[in-house]
Amino acid sequence: MRLYVVCPSTSRLIYLSNKATSRQNLPELFVVRCPFEGVSHTYRRINVNAEPERGVQIGGAILGGIIGLIGGPLGLIVGGLAGAFLGDKIENSEARQARLFNEEQD
């Protein structure tokens, strides 16, 4: 899950390096420099939003397919499907985490 704030001047997303899983794990006030305009802005933890990381399912399918190459054509298919299935599970978990984070009250 990726955390971000929105720059009040440019309305662009600024991704944070913080990996908090709850708003309570964030400081009440903090300053972030907007990389698009170079100006620092103060945010409250309630201003932080989360979004799930994307591409895990595709990456899992590709990795599973590559590993499956060792087993031949059938291994390629089974490996790709298994990788896609596991990637989908991870993406669903990420989406659930992001939704819970965004629904939290301060």
Buried (B, 14 or more C-beta within 10 A) or exposed (E): BBBBBBBEEEEEBBEBEEEBEEBEEBEEEBEBEBEEEEEEBEBBBEBBBBBBEEEBBBBBBBBBBEBBEEEEEEBBBBBBBBBBEBBBEBBEEBBEBBEEBEEEEE
